[in-house]
C-alpha cells in the first residue's frame, strides 16, 4: 500500500465518522451540540456503531491489518472488536453513555492496530534491502575468489564456487517468494563460504607480500577476522546439522584451544606468536569445514 495513502486512512475514517455524527448546519440542534451538552442521541449512536463495524471488518485499514499478520496489530484489532461488541450490548441495554465511551475506545484501539500494522510493511522492505545488499557483497566476493584462485592456480576451486552459487540460487528462489529473511540466511552462508575461501587462498607465505601489512599487530587483526569468519561458517554448518561427529568436534576443540592461546599472546603483545597460533587455529577450522562437506582451500 502506498505509504501516504496508508497514513491518510485514520484521517479519512475519522472524517467519515465525524460526518455521520453531525447534521447539516441549518438544523438548530445538532448531534454534536447535544453531545456537548451530555445528551447522547440513541439513533445517531446506533448509526455510529454500524460505521465502526464496517471500519473494523471491511475497510482497507482492516485488510491492511489482516495482511500484515503483525501480532500487536492483530491483538489490538481483536480488542477493538471486543469493545465494539460491548458497546452494542450497552446500547441494547439502554446505557447510552457506556455505549458511547466503549465505541470511542473501540475506534481508538483499532487505529492503534493500524499503526502497528505499518511497521510490518516497513520491515519486509528492510529485509528485502538487506538481502539485496548482501547479495551484492557475496557476488563481489565470488568474483574476487575466482580471480585470486586463477592467479594461484588453486585446486578444489570448482567445488567452492559451486557451493557459493548454490547459496545464491537458493536465496534468489526464496526472494522470489518474498521470503527475504530465509533468502538472507542462504546468502549469508554463501558469503561466509566465499570470504573463508578467499582469505584462505591468500594465507601462508604470500599473505604478507600481497596485503603489505605495516606490522605484525596489523597482521594479527587480519588473522582474527579470518578466524572469526571460519568460526561463523562452522556455526552455520552446525546449526544446519551438517557439521557433527567426533572428528569434527576434535578439530573444533583444537581450534578453540589455539585461539585462546593466541588471544593470550596478543594480550602480551607477542604478535608473532599470536599470528602463528591464529593460523593454526584457522587451519583446524578449515579441516572441520571440509569434513562437513564444504571444500575451501587452506
Secondary structure, DSSP 8 states (H G I E B T S, - for coil): --HHHHHHHHHHHHHHHHHHT---TTSSS-HHHHHHTT---HHHHHHHHHHHHHHHHTSHHHHHHHHH--HHHHHHHHHHHHHHHHHHHHHHTT-HHHHHHHHHHHHHHHHHHHHHHHHHHHHHHHHHHHHHHHHHHHHHHHHHHHHHHHHHT-SSHHHHHHHHHHHHHHHHHHHHTT-HHHHHHHHHHHHHHHHHHHHHHT-GGGHHHHH--SSHHHHHHHHHHHHHHHHHHHHHHHHTT-S-SHHHHHHHHHHHHHHHHHHHHHHTT-HHHHHHHHHHHHHHHHHHHHHTT-----
